[in-house]
Amino acid sequence: MNVHVPIHAGIAAVGFPPEERRKIFERNGFITKLDFYNLVHVMKLQQGRHAQGLPVVPISVNQSRFHMQEKGYLQRMKELVGIYSTDGVELELTETAFDLAGREQRENALAVVTELKRLGFRIDMDDFGTGYSDMTLLDALPLDVMKLDRSLLLASENSGRMRSVLARMTDLGHALGMTVICEGIETEEQEQMLIDCGCEHGQGYLYGKPMPQEEFEAFLAAHL
């Protein structure tokens, strides 16, 4: 299985799990600043590795739904592309980025993502399969990666029906030309089940936990 190892890009809060930190940052408006901090950090890393002739593996950076309506967002992204390369940089969105009240807002969000793709970023759809999945987004968005939520993996461990769902969702992603990644793999049994379902990309603690840049680069040196 092809492994996707997360890199910790700089902010930790002791005692707060990632989902709780995200909610706090969304409430206080800090989330968009954090996204840009992480994005610049990753783009610098990838450009440095490329300049040194080192292997560049894809790193995904979360983009909050608030960016979809943020004034000046695309202009700032264009400026970053003018400074750094998009090689090996993926932008990770969730369906909530398009769960908007008005038609005009939704169409604007779709236009923003289309422009991000034109700028050279690969686009990931995170947490796919949780809650209500709007299948029309698979047609409307220029998606490169479908990331299956860990909840699908856990539900499939003891249910043949859910394993069939997992396999069909993997087939769907492949049929649409997307890379399909399953999140939250912790055991070799889970890994084998995914392989049997046709999913050949995964991330989770079985392969590595979030790590600072120095450890991440040492990991790459040891495994590539």
Backbone hydrogen bonds, N-H to C=O, Kabsch-Sander energy under -0.5 kcal/mol:
donor,donor_aa,acceptor,acceptor_aa,energy
2,N,200,E,-3.3
4,H,202,G,-2.1
5,V,3,V,-0.5
8,H,211,M,-3.5
9,A,7,I,-0.7
16,F,13,A,-2.0
20,E,17,P,-0.5
21,R,17,P,-2.1
22,R,18,P,-2.4
23,K,19,E,-1.9
24,I,20,E,-2.1
25,F,21,R,-2.6
26,E,22,R,-2.2
27,R,23,K,-2.1
28,N,24,I,-2.0
29,G,25,F,-0.6
30,F,25,F,-1.0
31,I,25,F,-1.6
34,L,30,F,-2.3
35,D,31,I,-2.3
36,F,32,T,-1.9
37,Y,33,K,-2.3
38,N,34,L,-2.6
39,L,35,D,-2.5
40,V,36,F,-2.6
41,H,37,Y,-2.1
42,V,38,N,-2.4
43,M,39,L,-2.7
44,K,40,V,-2.5
45,L,41,H,-1.9
46,Q,42,V,-2.7
47,Q,43,M,-2.3
48,G,44,K,-2.4
49,R,45,L,-2.3
50,H,46,Q,-2.3
51,A,47,Q,-2.3
52,Q,48,G,-1.5
53,G,50,H,-1.2
54,L,49,R,-2.8
57,V,55,P,-0.6
59,I,88,G,-2.3
61,V,90,E,-2.8
63,Q,92,E,-2.4
67,H,64,S,-1.5
68,M,65,R,-1.1
69,Q,66,F,-1.0
70,E,67,H,-1.3
73,Y,70,E,-1.6
76,R,72,G,-2.2
77,M,73,Y,-2.1
78,K,74,L,-2.5
79,E,75,Q,-1.9
80,L,76,R,-2.0
81,V,77,M,-2.2
82,G,78,K,-1.6
83,I,79,E,-0.8
83,I,80,L,-0.9
84,Y,80,L,-3.3
89,V,86,T,-2.3
90,E,59,I,-2.5
90,E,88,G,-0.5
91,L,122,R,-2.9
92,E,61,V,-2.6
92,E,90,E,-0.5
93,L,91,L,-0.6
93,L,124,D,-2.6
95,E,126,D,-0.5
97,A,94,T,-1.8
98,F,95,E,-2.1
99,D,96,T,-0.9
100,L,98,F,-1.7
106,R,102,G,-2.1
107,E,103,R,-2.6
108,N,104,E,-2.1
109,A,105,Q,-2.2
110,L,106,R,-2.3
111,A,107,E,-2.1
112,V,108,N,-2.2
113,V,109,A,-2.1
114,T,110,L,-2.1
115,E,111,A,-1.9
116,L,112,V,-2.1
117,K,113,V,-2.2
118,R,114,T,-1.8
119,L,115,E,-1.8
120,G,117,K,-1.3
121,F,116,L,-1.7
122,R,89,V,-1.5
124,D,91,L,-3.1
125,M,145,V,-2.6
126,D,93,L,-4.2
126,D,124,D,-0.7
128,F,125,M,-0.5
128,F,147,K,-2.4
130,T,127,D,-1.4
133,S,131,G,-0.7
134,D,132,Y,-0.7
135,M,133,S,-1.1
137,L,134,D,-1.7
138,L,135,M,-1.2
139,D,135,M,-0.5
139,D,136,T,-0.9
140,A,136,T,-2.2
141,L,137,L,-2.4
143,L,141,L,-1.8
144,D,123,I,-2.9
145,V,123,I,-1.9
146,M,179,T,-2.8
147,K,125,M,-2.7
147,K,145,V,-0.5
148,L,146,M,-0.7
148,L,181,I,-3.2
149,D,128,F,-2.0
152,L,149,D,-1.4
153,L,149,D,-0.9
154,L,150,R,-2.5
155,A,151,S,-2.3
156,S,152,L,-1.4
157,E,153,L,-0.7
157,E,154,L,-0.8
159,S,156,S,-0.6
163,R,159,S,-1.8
164,S,160,G,-1.7
165,V,161,R,-1.9
166,L,162,M,-2.7
167,A,163,R,-2.4
168,R,164,S,-2.4
169,M,165,V,-2.6
170,T,166,L,-2.0
171,D,167,A,-2.4
172,L,168,R,-2.5
173,G,169,M,-2.3
174,H,170,T,-2.3
175,A,171,D,-2.7
176,L,172,L,-1.5
177,G,174,H,-1.9
178,M,173,G,-2.7
179,T,144,D,-2.6
181,I,146,M,-2.7
181,I,179,T,-0.5
182,C,201,H,-1.8
183,E,148,L,-2.3
185,I,203,Q,-2.3
191,E,187,T,-1.9
192,Q,188,E,-2.3
193,M,189,E,-2.1
194,L,190,Q,-2.1
195,I,191,E,-2.2
196,D,192,Q,-2.5
197,C,193,M,-1.3
198,G,195,I,-1.5
199,C,194,L,-2.6
200,E,198,G,-0.7
201,H,180,V,-0.6
202,G,2,N,-2.5
203,Q,182,C,-2.1
206,L,185,I,-2.4
207,Y,204,G,-1.7
208,G,204,G,-1.6
211,M,6,P,-0.8
216,F,212,P,-2.4
217,E,213,Q,-2.8
218,A,214,E,-1.8
219,F,215,E,-2.4
220,L,216,F,-2.3
221,A,217,E,-2.2
222,A,218,A,-1.7
223,H,219,F,-1.5
224,L,220,L,-2.3
